[in-house]
């Protein structure tokens, strides 16, 4: 699994016409944990808490598939 969270953050910055929101600000405003936001942003999450994922979907106005993308391992 890979995360498109960085893309969503950049799209939000463009929509708002300002600076890129920081990890702590996203976590605070969405209600998701800082460690989960940071882990997704860096593609380091092995297990994603569904409640935090739902909070991010609500915050960004998106679906789970907009955040997480399955990329098969090359064979």
N, CA, C and O atoms as a Tripos MOL2 file, in Angstrom:
@<TRIPOS>MOLECULE
protein
  300   299    75     0     0
PROTEIN
NO_CHARGES

@<TRIPOS>ATOM
      1 N           0.8390   -1.1840    0.0000 N.3       1 UNK1
      2 CA          0.0000    0.0000    0.0000 C.3       1 UNK1
      3 C           0.8820    1.2460    0.0000 C.2       1 UNK1
      4 O           1.9150    1.2940    0.6670 O.2       1 UNK1
      5 N           0.4730    2.2030   -0.7260 N.am      2 UNK2
      6 CA          1.1140    3.5120   -0.7230 C.3       2 UNK2
      7 C           0.0750    4.5630   -0.3800 C.2       2 UNK2
      8 O          -1.1260    4.3730   -0.5720 O.2       2 UNK2
      9 N           0.5680    5.6610    0.1280 N.am      3 UNK3
     10 CA         -0.3110    6.7480    0.5370 C.3       3 UNK3
     11 C          -0.1830    7.9300   -0.4130 C.2       3 UNK3
     12 O           0.9150    8.3060   -0.8240 O.2       3 UNK3
     13 N          -1.3250    8.5010   -0.7480 N.am      4 UNK4
     14 CA         -1.3720    9.7290   -1.5410 C.3       4 UNK4
     15 C          -1.6140   10.9460   -0.6550 C.2       4 UNK4
     16 O          -2.0570   11.9880   -1.1390 O.2       4 UNK4
     17 N          -1.3300   10.8220    0.6260 N.am      5 UNK5
     18 CA         -1.6070   11.9220    1.5500 C.3       5 UNK5
     19 C          -0.8520   13.1900    1.1640 C.2       5 UNK5
     20 O          -1.4000   14.2880    1.2640 O.2       5 UNK5
     21 N           0.3870   13.0550    0.7280 N.am      6 UNK6
     22 CA          1.1590   14.2260    0.3050 C.3       6 UNK6
     23 C           0.4920   14.9710   -0.8370 C.2       6 UNK6
     24 O           0.5090   16.2010   -0.8830 O.2       6 UNK6
     25 N          -0.0970   14.2150   -1.7610 N.am      7 UNK7
     26 CA         -0.8030   14.8230   -2.8920 C.3       7 UNK7
     27 C          -2.0350   15.5700   -2.4040 C.2       7 UNK7
     28 O          -2.3120   16.6810   -2.8570 O.2       7 UNK7
     29 N          -2.7760   14.9600   -1.4790 N.am      8 UNK8
     30 CA         -3.9730   15.6220   -0.9350 C.3       8 UNK8
     31 C          -3.6020   16.8980   -0.1780 C.2       8 UNK8
     32 O          -4.3130   17.9000   -0.2570 O.2       8 UNK8
     33 N          -2.5010   16.8590    0.5470 N.am      9 UNK9
     34 CA         -2.0530   18.0410    1.2870 C.3       9 UNK9
     35 C          -1.6830   19.1600    0.3110 C.2       9 UNK9
     36 O          -2.0270   20.3220    0.5290 O.2       9 UNK9
     37 N          -0.9860   18.8040   -0.7560 N.am     10 UNK10
     38 CA         -0.5920   19.8140   -1.7520 C.3      10 UNK10
     39 C          -1.8180   20.3810   -2.4630 C.2      10 UNK10
     40 O          -1.8770   21.5830   -2.7220 O.2      10 UNK10
     41 N          -2.7910   19.5390   -2.7780 N.am     11 UNK11
     42 CA         -4.0250   20.0290   -3.4070 C.3      11 UNK11
     43 C          -4.7650   20.9900   -2.4770 C.2      11 UNK11
     44 O          -5.3320   21.9860   -2.9240 O.2      11 UNK11
     45 N          -4.7510   20.6810   -1.1870 N.am     12 UNK12
     46 CA         -5.4050   21.5650   -0.2210 C.3      12 UNK12
     47 C          -4.6840   22.9060   -0.1650 C.2      12 UNK12
     48 O          -5.3270   23.9520   -0.0780 O.2      12 UNK12
     49 N          -3.3560   22.8840   -0.2140 N.am     13 UNK13
     50 CA         -2.5820   24.1190   -0.1880 C.3      13 UNK13
     51 C          -2.9340   24.9840   -1.3920 C.2      13 UNK13
     52 O          -3.1090   26.1950   -1.2630 O.2      13 UNK13
     53 N          -3.0350   24.3700   -2.5430 N.am     14 UNK14
     54 CA         -3.3650   25.1030   -3.7650 C.3      14 UNK14
     55 C          -4.7640   25.7050   -3.6710 C.2      14 UNK14
     56 O          -4.9760   26.8660   -4.0210 O.2      14 UNK14
     57 N          -5.7300   24.8920   -3.1870 N.am     15 UNK15
     58 CA         -7.1090   25.3920   -3.0440 C.3      15 UNK15
     59 C          -7.1780   26.5770   -2.0950 C.2      15 UNK15
     60 O          -7.9250   27.5270   -2.3280 O.2      15 UNK15
     61 N          -6.4000   26.5160   -1.0290 N.am     16 UNK16
     62 CA         -6.4480   27.5750   -0.0260 C.3      16 UNK16
     63 C          -5.5390   28.7410   -0.3870 C.2      16 UNK16
     64 O          -5.5940   29.7930    0.2490 O.2      16 UNK16
     65 N          -4.7020   28.5600   -1.4040 N.am     17 UNK17
     66 CA         -3.8320   29.6430   -1.8550 C.3      17 UNK17
     67 C          -2.8100   30.0700   -0.8330 C.2      17 UNK17
     68 O          -2.4530   31.2460   -0.7620 O.2      17 UNK17
     69 N          -2.3400   29.1420   -0.0490 N.am     18 UNK18
     70 CA         -1.3870   29.5160    0.9910 C.3      18 UNK18
     71 C          -0.3020   28.4940    1.1820 C.2      18 UNK18
     72 O           0.1100   27.7940    0.2570 O.2      18 UNK18
     73 N           0.1490   28.4320    2.4250 N.am     19 UNK19
     74 CA          1.2160   27.5000    2.7890 C.3      19 UNK19
     75 C           0.6730   26.0880    2.9690 C.2      19 UNK19
     76 O          -0.5110   25.8800    3.2350 O.2      19 UNK19
     77 N           1.5620   25.1440    2.8190 N.am     20 UNK20
     78 CA          1.2130   23.7380    3.0300 C.3      20 UNK20
     79 C           0.9720   23.5290    4.5220 C.2      20 UNK20
     80 O           1.8190   23.8890    5.3380 O.2      20 UNK20
     81 N          -0.1830   22.9460    4.8930 N.am     21 UNK21
     82 CA         -0.4420   22.7130    6.3160 C.3      21 UNK21
     83 C           0.5090   21.6580    6.8680 C.2      21 UNK21
     84 O           0.8230   20.6810    6.1880 O.2      21 UNK21
     85 N           0.9640   21.8540    8.0910 N.am     22 UNK22
     86 CA          1.8770   20.9220    8.7270 C.3      22 UNK22
     87 C           1.1550   19.6880    9.2560 C.2      22 UNK22
     88 O          -0.0710   19.6570    9.3590 O.2      22 UNK22
     89 N           1.9400   18.6830    9.5840 N.am     23 UNK23
     90 CA          1.4090   17.4190   10.0970 C.3      23 UNK23
     91 C           0.6070   17.6470   11.3700 C.2      23 UNK23
     92 O          -0.4930   17.1140   11.5150 O.2      23 UNK23
     93 N           1.1400   18.4220   12.2750 N.am     24 UNK24
     94 CA          0.4420   18.6720   13.5460 C.3      24 UNK24
     95 C          -0.8800   19.4150   13.3290 C.2      24 UNK24
     96 O          -1.8780   19.1260   13.9890 O.2      24 UNK24
     97 N          -0.8740   20.3570   12.4130 N.am     25 UNK25
     98 CA         -2.1100   21.1110   12.1350 C.3      25 UNK25
     99 C          -3.1720   20.1940   11.5340 C.2      25 UNK25
    100 O          -4.3410   20.2640   11.9140 O.2      25 UNK25
    101 N          -2.7730   19.3380   10.6010 N.am     26 UNK26
    102 CA         -3.7160   18.3920    9.9990 C.3      26 UNK26
    103 C          -4.2660   17.4590   11.0670 C.2      26 UNK26
    104 O          -5.4700   17.2080   11.1150 O.2      26 UNK26
    105 N          -3.3880   16.9460   11.9230 N.am     27 UNK27
    106 CA         -3.8220   16.0450   12.9880 C.3      27 UNK27
    107 C          -4.7730   16.7600   13.9440 C.2      27 UNK27
    108 O          -5.8060   16.2090   14.3260 O.2      27 UNK27
    109 N          -4.4310   17.9580   14.3210 N.am     28 UNK28
    110 CA         -5.2650   18.7230   15.2560 C.3      28 UNK28
    111 C          -6.6370   19.0230   14.6610 C.2      28 UNK28
    112 O          -7.6580   18.8370   15.3230 O.2      28 UNK28
    113 N          -6.6590   19.4840   13.4220 N.am     29 UNK29
    114 CA         -7.9250   19.8690   12.7970 C.3      29 UNK29
    115 C          -8.7850   18.6690   12.4070 C.2      29 UNK29
    116 O         -10.0120   18.7570   12.4110 O.2      29 UNK29
    117 N          -8.1490   17.5530   12.0720 N.am     30 UNK30
    118 CA         -8.9170   16.3730   11.6630 C.3      30 UNK30
    119 C          -9.3070   15.4960   12.8450 C.2      30 UNK30
    120 O         -10.3300   14.8120   12.8040 O.2      30 UNK30
    121 N          -8.4900   15.5160   13.9030 N.am     31 UNK31
    122 CA         -8.7220   14.6370   15.0370 C.3      31 UNK31
    123 C          -7.9280   13.3440   14.9520 C.2      31 UNK31
    124 O          -7.9650   12.5430   15.8860 O.2      31 UNK31
    125 N          -7.2090   13.1200   13.8530 N.am     32 UNK32
    126 CA         -6.3620   11.9320   13.6930 C.3      32 UNK32
    127 C          -5.0810   12.1230   14.5010 C.2      32 UNK32
    128 O          -4.7160   13.2480   14.8420 O.2      32 UNK32
    129 N          -4.4050   11.0220   14.8020 N.am     33 UNK33
    130 CA         -3.1750   11.1210   15.5870 C.3      33 UNK33
    131 C          -2.0250   11.6360   14.7210 C.2      33 UNK33
    132 O          -1.9710   11.3810   13.5180 O.2      33 UNK33
    133 N          -1.1150   12.3620   15.3550 N.am     34 UNK34
    134 CA          0.0520   12.9080   14.6600 C.3      34 UNK34
    135 C           0.8830   11.7750   14.0770 C.2      34 UNK34
    136 O           1.3460   11.8650   12.9400 O.2      34 UNK34
    137 N           1.0750   10.7010   14.8530 N.am     35 UNK35
    138 CA          1.9130    9.5940   14.3770 C.3      35 UNK35
    139 C           1.3020    8.9210   13.1490 C.2      35 UNK35
    140 O           2.0320    8.4920   12.2550 O.2      35 UNK35
    141 N          -0.0180    8.8250   13.0960 N.am     36 UNK36
    142 CA         -0.6680    8.2110   11.9430 C.3      36 UNK36
    143 C          -0.5350    9.0910   10.7070 C.2      36 UNK36
    144 O          -0.2490    8.5920    9.6180 O.2      36 UNK36
    145 N          -0.7390   10.3930   10.8640 N.am     37 UNK37
    146 CA         -0.6030   11.3160    9.7370 C.3      37 UNK37
    147 C           0.8330   11.2820    9.2160 C.2      37 UNK37
    148 O           1.0600   11.2180    8.0080 O.2      37 UNK37
    149 N           1.7870   11.3240   10.1230 N.am     38 UNK38
    150 CA          3.1960   11.2940    9.7360 C.3      38 UNK38
    151 C           3.5550    9.9670    9.0640 C.2      38 UNK38
    152 O           4.2630    9.9460    8.0570 O.2      38 UNK38
    153 N           3.0640    8.8660    9.6260 N.am     39 UNK39
    154 CA          3.3290    7.5590    9.0440 C.3      39 UNK39
    155 C           2.7720    7.4160    7.6420 C.2      39 UNK39
    156 O           3.4360    6.8670    6.7630 O.2      39 UNK39
    157 N           1.5570    7.9030    7.4240 N.am     40 UNK40
    158 CA          0.9580    7.8480    6.0830 C.3      40 UNK40
    159 C           1.7160    8.7390    5.1080 C.2      40 UNK40
    160 O           1.9570    8.3580    3.9630 O.2      40 UNK40
    161 N           2.0830    9.9090    5.5640 N.am     41 UNK41
    162 CA          2.7920   10.8480    4.7010 C.3      41 UNK41
    163 C           4.1280   10.2650    4.2410 C.2      41 UNK41
    164 O           4.5600   10.5070    3.1140 O.2      41 UNK41
    165 N           4.7750    9.5020    5.1110 N.am     42 UNK42
    166 CA          6.0840    8.9200    4.8080 C.3      42 UNK42
    167 C           5.9950    7.4790    4.3050 C.2      42 UNK42
    168 O           7.0210    6.8260    4.1180 O.2      42 UNK42
    169 N           4.7740    6.9770    4.0850 N.am     43 UNK43
    170 CA          4.5580    5.5910    3.6520 C.3      43 UNK43
    171 C           5.2320    4.5850    4.5860 C.2      43 UNK43
    172 O           5.8520    3.6240    4.1300 O.2      43 UNK43
    173 N           5.1050    4.8130    5.8960 N.am     44 UNK44
    174 CA          5.7100    3.9280    6.8890 C.3      44 UNK44
    175 C           4.6760    3.1490    7.6910 C.2      44 UNK44
    176 O           5.0390    2.3860    8.5870 O.2      44 UNK44
    177 N           3.3980    3.3260    7.3860 N.am     45 UNK45
    178 CA          2.3410    2.6680    8.1660 C.3      45 UNK45
    179 C           2.1710    1.2260    7.7050 C.2      45 UNK45
    180 O           2.0590    0.9460    6.5120 O.2      45 UNK45
    181 N           2.1550    0.3220    8.6710 N.am     46 UNK46
    182 CA          1.8550   -1.0840    8.3870 C.3      46 UNK46
    183 C           0.3740   -1.3540    8.6500 C.2      46 UNK46
    184 O          -0.2680   -2.1270    7.9380 O.2      46 UNK46
    185 N          -0.1490   -0.7060    9.6770 N.am     47 UNK47
    186 CA         -1.5590   -0.8560   10.0490 C.3      47 UNK47
    187 C          -2.1460    0.5300   10.2570 C.2      47 UNK47
    188 O          -1.6230    1.3410   11.0220 O.2      47 UNK47
    189 N          -3.2210    0.7750    9.5750 N.am     48 UNK48
    190 CA         -3.8490    2.0910    9.6390 C.3      48 UNK48
    191 C          -5.1340    1.9840   10.4580 C.2      48 UNK48
    192 O          -6.0390    1.2360   10.0900 O.2      48 UNK48
    193 N          -5.2220    2.7240   11.5650 N.am     49 UNK49
    194 CA         -6.4600    2.7180   12.3460 C.3      49 UNK49
    195 C          -7.6170    3.2750   11.5080 C.2      49 UNK49
    196 O          -7.5390    4.3860   10.9850 O.2      49 UNK49
    197 N          -8.6710    2.5000   11.3920 N.am     50 UNK50
    198 CA         -9.7950    2.9000   10.5460 C.3      50 UNK50
    199 C         -10.4650    4.1770   11.0140 C.2      50 UNK50
    200 O         -10.9380    4.9670   10.1970 O.2      50 UNK50
    201 N         -10.5110    4.3890   12.3320 N.am     51 UNK51
    202 CA        -11.1440    5.6180   12.8100 C.3      51 UNK51
    203 C         -10.3270    6.8440   12.4080 C.2      51 UNK51
    204 O         -10.9010    7.8700   12.0430 O.2      51 UNK51
    205 N          -9.0030    6.7540   12.4690 N.am     52 UNK52
    206 CA         -8.1640    7.8700   12.0220 C.3      52 UNK52
    207 C          -8.2810    8.0720   10.5150 C.2      52 UNK52
    208 O          -8.3050    9.2060   10.0380 O.2      52 UNK52
    209 N          -8.3520    6.9790    9.7710 N.am     53 UNK53
    210 CA         -8.4990    7.0730    8.3240 C.3      53 UNK53
    211 C          -9.8190    7.7630    7.9690 C.2      53 UNK53
    212 O          -9.8720    8.5890    7.0580 O.2      53 UNK53
    213 N         -10.8680    7.4170    8.6910 N.am     54 UNK54
    214 CA        -12.1690    8.0590    8.4710 C.3      54 UNK54
    215 C         -12.0970    9.5600    8.7770 C.2      54 UNK54
    216 O         -12.6950   10.3690    8.0680 O.2      54 UNK54
    217 N         -11.3740    9.9240    9.8200 N.am     55 UNK55
    218 CA        -11.2240   11.3420   10.1620 C.3      55 UNK55
    219 C         -10.4930   12.1030    9.0560 C.2      55 UNK55
    220 O         -10.8590   13.2320    8.7300 O.2      55 UNK55
    221 N          -9.4620   11.4840    8.4820 N.am     56 UNK56
    222 CA         -8.7470   12.1300    7.3780 C.3      56 UNK56
    223 C          -9.6250   12.2430    6.1380 C.2      56 UNK56
    224 O          -9.5770   13.2530    5.4360 O.2      56 UNK56
    225 N         -10.4240   11.2210    5.8630 N.am     57 UNK57
    226 CA        -11.3430   11.2890    4.7200 C.3      57 UNK57
    227 C         -12.3260   12.4490    4.8970 C.2      57 UNK57
    228 O         -12.6110   13.1830    3.9510 O.2      57 UNK57
    229 N         -12.8300   12.6000    6.0990 N.am     58 UNK58
    230 CA        -13.7500   13.7010    6.3760 C.3      58 UNK58
    231 C         -13.0420   15.0490    6.2260 C.2      58 UNK58
    232 O         -13.5900   15.9810    5.6370 O.2      58 UNK58
    233 N         -11.8320   15.1470    6.7580 N.am     59 UNK59
    234 CA        -11.0510   16.3930    6.7110 C.3      59 UNK59
    235 C         -10.7690   16.8140    5.2710 C.2      59 UNK59
    236 O         -10.9310   17.9840    4.9210 O.2      59 UNK59
    237 N         -10.3450   15.8600    4.4320 N.am     60 UNK60
    238 CA         -9.9940   16.1810    3.0500 C.3      60 UNK60
    239 C         -11.1780   16.0890    2.0940 C.2      60 UNK60
    240 O         -11.0590   16.4690    0.9290 O.2      60 UNK60
    241 N         -12.3290   15.5850    2.5740 N.am     61 UNK61
    242 CA        -13.4880   15.4370    1.7090 C.3      61 UNK61
    243 C         -13.2340   14.4220    0.6050 C.2      61 UNK61
    244 O         -13.5420   14.6680   -0.5610 O.2      61 UNK61
    245 N         -12.6700   13.2780    0.9820 N.am     62 UNK62
    246 CA        -12.2990   12.2750   -0.0060 C.3      62 UNK62
    247 C         -12.7170   10.8810    0.4410 C.2      62 UNK62
    248 O         -13.3110   10.7140    1.5060 O.2      62 UNK62
    249 N         -12.4070    9.8910   -0.3720 N.am     63 UNK63
    250 CA        -12.6620    8.4960   -0.0660 C.3      63 UNK63
    251 C         -11.3540    7.8170    0.3290 C.2      63 UNK63
    252 O         -10.2700    8.3360    0.0620 O.2      63 UNK63
    253 N         -11.4640    6.6650    0.9610 N.am     64 UNK64
    254 CA        -10.2830    5.9080    1.3950 C.3      64 UNK64
    255 C          -9.3370    5.6600    0.2190 C.2      64 UNK64
    256 O          -8.1200    5.7690    0.3700 O.2      64 UNK64
    257 N          -9.8890    5.3300   -0.9480 N.am     65 UNK65
    258 CA         -9.0780    5.0730   -2.1310 C.3      65 UNK65
    259 C          -8.3300    6.2860   -2.6460 C.2      65 UNK65
    260 O          -7.4130    6.1520   -3.4560 O.2      65 UNK65
    261 N          -8.7100    7.4720   -2.1840 N.am     66 UNK66
    262 CA         -7.9630    8.6800   -2.5370 C.3      66 UNK66
    263 C          -6.7130    8.8200   -1.6800 C.2      66 UNK66
    264 O          -5.7540    9.4820   -2.0770 O.2      66 UNK66
    265 N          -6.7220    8.1970   -0.5090 N.am     67 UNK67
    266 CA         -5.5790    8.2540    0.3990 C.3      67 UNK67
    267 C          -4.6710    7.0420    0.2130 C.2      67 UNK67
    268 O          -3.4570    7.1880    0.0650 O.2      67 UNK67
    269 N          -5.2550    5.8550    0.2200 N.am     68 UNK68
    270 CA         -4.4710    4.6250    0.1080 C.3      68 UNK68
    271 C          -4.6100    4.0180   -1.2740 C.2      68 UNK68
    272 O          -5.7110    3.9280   -1.8180 O.2      68 UNK68
    273 N          -3.4930    3.6040   -1.8320 N.am     69 UNK69
    274 CA         -3.4660    3.0100   -3.1600 C.3      69 UNK69
    275 C          -2.6540    1.7200   -3.0990 C.2      69 UNK69
    276 O          -1.5550    1.6940   -2.5470 O.2      69 UNK69
    277 N          -3.2040    0.6510   -3.6690 N.am     70 UNK70
    278 CA         -2.4910   -0.6200   -3.7200 C.3      70 UNK70
    279 C          -1.6050   -0.6440   -4.9550 C.2      70 UNK70
    280 O          -2.0710   -0.4460   -6.0770 O.2      70 UNK70
    281 N          -0.3330   -0.8870   -4.7330 N.am     71 UNK71
    282 CA          0.6390   -1.0290   -5.8290 C.3      71 UNK71
    283 C           1.2880   -2.3900   -5.6440 C.2      71 UNK71
    284 O           2.0030   -2.6020   -4.6640 O.2      71 UNK71
    285 N           1.0540   -3.3150   -6.5630 N.am     72 UNK72
    286 CA          1.6240   -4.6500   -6.4030 C.3      72 UNK72
    287 C           3.1460   -4.6260   -6.4610 C.2      72 UNK72
    288 O           3.7490   -3.7830   -7.1240 O.2      72 UNK72
    289 N           3.7490   -5.5730   -5.7490 N.am     73 UNK73
    290 CA          5.2070   -5.7140   -5.7900 C.3      73 UNK73
    291 C           5.6190   -6.2050   -7.1720 C.2      73 UNK73
    292 O           4.9430   -7.0460   -7.7650 O.2      73 UNK73
    293 N           6.7320   -5.6780   -7.6830 N.am     74 UNK74
    294 CA          7.1990   -6.1720   -8.9910 C.3      74 UNK74
    295 C           7.6760   -7.6220   -8.8490 C.2      74 UNK74
    296 O           8.2970   -7.9910   -7.8530 O.2      74 UNK74
    297 N           7.3810   -8.4070   -9.8350 N.am     75 UNK75
    298 CA          7.7700   -9.8190   -9.7570 C.3      75 UNK75
    299 C           9.0420  -10.0980  -10.5030 C.2      75 UNK75
    300 O           9.5030  -11.2390  -10.5330 O.2      75 UNK75
@<TRIPOS>BOND
     1     1     2 1
     2     2     3 1
     3     3     4 2
     4     3     5 am
     5     5     6 1
     6     6     7 1
     7     7     8 2
     8     7     9 am
     9     9    10 1
    10    10    11 1
    11    11    12 2
    12    11    13 am
    13    13    14 1
    14    14    15 1
    15    15    16 2
    16    15    17 am
    17    17    18 1
    18    18    19 1
    19    19    20 2
    20    19    21 am
    21    21    22 1
    22    22    23 1
    23    23    24 2
    24    23    25 am
    25    25    26 1
    26    26    27 1
    27    27    28 2
    28    27    29 am
    29    29    30 1
    30    30    31 1
    31    31    32 2
    32    31    33 am
    33    33    34 1
    34    34    35 1
    35    35    36 2
    36    35    37 am
    37    37    38 1
    38    38    39 1
    39    39    40 2
    40    39    41 am
    41    41    42 1
    42    42    43 1
    43    43    44 2
    44    43    45 am
    45    45    46 1
    46    46    47 1
    47    47    48 2
    48    47    49 am
    49    49    50 1
    50    50    51 1
    51    51    52 2
    52    51    53 am
    53    53    54 1
    54    54    55 1
    55    55    56 2
    56    55    57 am
    57    57    58 1
    58    58    59 1
    59    59    60 2
    60    59    61 am
    61    61    62 1
    62    62    63 1
    63    63    64 2
    64    63    65 am
    65    65    66 1
    66    66    67 1
    67    67    68 2
    68    67    69 am
    69    69    70 1
    70    70    71 1
    71    71    72 2
    72    71    73 am
    73    73    74 1
    74    74    75 1
    75    75    76 2
    76    75    77 am
    77    77    78 1
    78    78    79 1
    79    79    80 2
    80    79    81 am
    81    81    82 1
    82    82    83 1
    83    83    84 2
    84    83    85 am
    85    85    86 1
    86    86    87 1
    87    87    88 2
    88    87    89 am
    89    89    90 1
    90    90    91 1
    91    91    92 2
    92    91    93 am
    93    93    94 1
    94    94    95 1
    95    95    96 2
    96    95    97 am
    97    97    98 1
    98    98    99 1
    99    99   100 2
   100    99   101 am
   101   101   102 1
   102   102   103 1
   103   103   104 2
   104   103   105 am
   105   105   106 1
   106   106   107 1
   107   107   108 2
   108   107   109 am
   109   109   110 1
   110   110   111 1
   111   111   112 2
   112   111   113 am
   113   113   114 1
   114   114   115 1
   115   115   116 2
   116   115   117 am
   117   117   118 1
   118   118   119 1
   119   119   120 2
   120   119   121 am
   121   121   122 1
   122   122   123 1
   123   123   124 2
   124   123   125 am
   125   125   126 1
   126   126   127 1
   127   127   128 2
   128   127   129 am
   129   129   130 1
   130   130   131 1
   131   131   132 2
   132   131   133 am
   133   133   134 1
   134   134   135 1
   135   135   136 2
   136   135   137 am
   137   137   138 1
   138   138   139 1
   139   139   140 2
   140   139   141 am
   141   141   142 1
   142   142   143 1
   143   143   144 2
   144   143   145 am
   145   145   146 1
   146   146   147 1
   147   147   148 2
   148   147   149 am
   149   149   150 1
   150   150   151 1
   151   151   152 2
   152   151   153 am
   153   153   154 1
   154   154   155 1
   155   155   156 2
   156   155   157 am
   157   157   158 1
   158   158   159 1
   159   159   160 2
   160   159   161 am
   161   161   162 1
   162   162   163 1
   163   163   164 2
   164   163   165 am
   165   165   166 1
   166   166   167 1
   167   167   168 2
   168   167   169 am
   169   169   170 1
   170   170   171 1
   171   171   172 2
   172   171   173 am
   173   173   174 1
   174   174   175 1
   175   175   176 2
   176   175   177 am
   177   177   178 1
   178   178   179 1
   179   179   180 2
   180   179   181 am
   181   181   182 1
   182   182   183 1
   183   183   184 2
   184   183   185 am
   185   185   186 1
   186   186   187 1
   187   187   188 2
   188   187   189 am
   189   189   190 1
   190   190   191 1
   191   191   192 2
   192   191   193 am
   193   193   194 1
   194   194   195 1
   195   195   196 2
   196   195   197 am
   197   197   198 1
   198   198   199 1
   199   199   200 2
   200   199   201 am
   201   201   202 1
   202   202   203 1
   203   203   204 2
   204   203   205 am
   205   205   206 1
   206   206   207 1
   207   207   208 2
   208   207   209 am
   209   209   210 1
   210   210   211 1
   211   211   212 2
   212   211   213 am
   213   213   214 1
   214   214   215 1
   215   215   216 2
   216   215   217 am
   217   217   218 1
   218   218   219 1
   219   219   220 2
   220   219   221 am
   221   221   222 1
   222   222   223 1
   223   223   224 2
   224   223   225 am
   225   225   226 1
   226   226   227 1
   227   227   228 2
   228   227   229 am
   229   229   230 1
   230   230   231 1
   231   231   232 2
   232   231   233 am
   233   233   234 1
   234   234   235 1
   235   235   236 2
   236   235   237 am
   237   237   238 1
   238   238   239 1
   239   239   240 2
   240   239   241 am
   241   241   242 1
   242   242   243 1
   243   243   244 2
   244   243   245 am
   245   245   246 1
   246   246   247 1
   247   247   248 2
   248   247   249 am
   249   249   250 1
   250   250   251 1
   251   251   252 2
   252   251   253 am
   253   253   254 1
   254   254   255 1
   255   255   256 2
   256   255   257 am
   257   257   258 1
   258   258   259 1
   259   259   260 2
   260   259   261 am
   261   261   262 1
   262   262   263 1
   263   263   264 2
   264   263   265 am
   265   265   266 1
   266   266   267 1
   267   267   268 2
   268   267   269 am
   269   269   270 1
   270   270   271 1
   271   271   272 2
   272   271   273 am
   273   273   274 1
   274   274   275 1
   275   275   276 2
   276   275   277 am
   277   277   278 1
   278   278   279 1
   279   279   280 2
   280   279   281 am
   281   281   282 1
   282   282   283 1
   283   283   284 2
   284   283   285 am
   285   285   286 1
   286   286   287 1
   287   287   288 2
   288   287   289 am
   289   289   290 1
   290   290   291 1
   291   291   292 2
   292   291   293 am
   293   293   294 1
   294   294   295 1
   295   295   296 2
   296   295   297 am
   297   297   298 1
   298   298   299 1
   299   299   300 2
@<TRIPOS>SUBSTRUCTURE
     1 UNK1         2 RESIDUE 1 A UNK
     2 UNK2         6 RESIDUE 1 A UNK
     3 UNK3        10 RESIDUE 1 A UNK
     4 UNK4        14 RESIDUE 1 A UNK
     5 UNK5        18 RESIDUE 1 A UNK
     6 UNK6        22 RESIDUE 1 A UNK
     7 UNK7        26 RESIDUE 1 A UNK
     8 UNK8        30 RESIDUE 1 A UNK
     9 UNK9        34 RESIDUE 1 A UNK
    10 UNK10       38 RESIDUE 1 A UNK
    11 UNK11       42 RESIDUE 1 A UNK
    12 UNK12       46 RESIDUE 1 A UNK
    13 UNK13       50 RESIDUE 1 A UNK
    14 UNK14       54 RESIDUE 1 A UNK
    15 UNK15       58 RESIDUE 1 A UNK
    16 UNK16       62 RESIDUE 1 A UNK
    17 UNK17       66 RESIDUE 1 A UNK
    18 UNK18       70 RESIDUE 1 A UNK
    19 UNK19       74 RESIDUE 1 A UNK
    20 UNK20       78 RESIDUE 1 A UNK
    21 UNK21       82 RESIDUE 1 A UNK
    22 UNK22       86 RESIDUE 1 A UNK
    23 UNK23       90 RESIDUE 1 A UNK
    24 UNK24       94 RESIDUE 1 A UNK
    25 UNK25       98 RESIDUE 1 A UNK
    26 UNK26      102 RESIDUE 1 A UNK
    27 UNK27      106 RESIDUE 1 A UNK
    28 UNK28      110 RESIDUE 1 A UNK
    29 UNK29      114 RESIDUE 1 A UNK
    30 UNK30      118 RESIDUE 1 A UNK
    31 UNK31      122 RESIDUE 1 A UNK
    32 UNK32      126 RESIDUE 1 A UNK
    33 UNK33      130 RESIDUE 1 A UNK
    34 UNK34      134 RESIDUE 1 A UNK
    35 UNK35      138 RESIDUE 1 A UNK
    36 UNK36      142 RESIDUE 1 A UNK
    37 UNK37      146 RESIDUE 1 A UNK
    38 UNK38      150 RESIDUE 1 A UNK
    39 UNK39      154 RESIDUE 1 A UNK
    40 UNK40      158 RESIDUE 1 A UNK
    41 UNK41      162 RESIDUE 1 A UNK
    42 UNK42      166 RESIDUE 1 A UNK
    43 UNK43      170 RESIDUE 1 A UNK
    44 UNK44      174 RESIDUE 1 A UNK
    45 UNK45      178 RESIDUE 1 A UNK
    46 UNK46      182 RESIDUE 1 A UNK
    47 UNK47      186 RESIDUE 1 A UNK
    48 UNK48      190 RESIDUE 1 A UNK
    49 UNK49      194 RESIDUE 1 A UNK
    50 UNK50      198 RESIDUE 1 A UNK
    51 UNK51      202 RESIDUE 1 A UNK
    52 UNK52      206 RESIDUE 1 A UNK
    53 UNK53      210 RESIDUE 1 A UNK
    54 UNK54      214 RESIDUE 1 A UNK
    55 UNK55      218 RESIDUE 1 A UNK
    56 UNK56      222 RESIDUE 1 A UNK
    57 UNK57      226 RESIDUE 1 A UNK
    58 UNK58      230 RESIDUE 1 A UNK
    59 UNK59      234 RESIDUE 1 A UNK
    60 UNK60      238 RESIDUE 1 A UNK
    61 UNK61      242 RESIDUE 1 A UNK
    62 UNK62      246 RESIDUE 1 A UNK
    63 UNK63      250 RESIDUE 1 A UNK
    64 UNK64      254 RESIDUE 1 A UNK
    65 UNK65      258 RESIDUE 1 A UNK
    66 UNK66      262 RESIDUE 1 A UNK
    67 UNK67      266 RESIDUE 1 A UNK
    68 UNK68      270 RESIDUE 1 A UNK
    69 UNK69      274 RESIDUE 1 A UNK
    70 UNK70      278 RESIDUE 1 A UNK
    71 UNK71      282 RESIDUE 1 A UNK
    72 UNK72      286 RESIDUE 1 A UNK
    73 UNK73      290 RESIDUE 1 A UNK
    74 UNK74      294 RESIDUE 1 A UNK
    75 UNK75      298 RESIDUE 1 A UNK
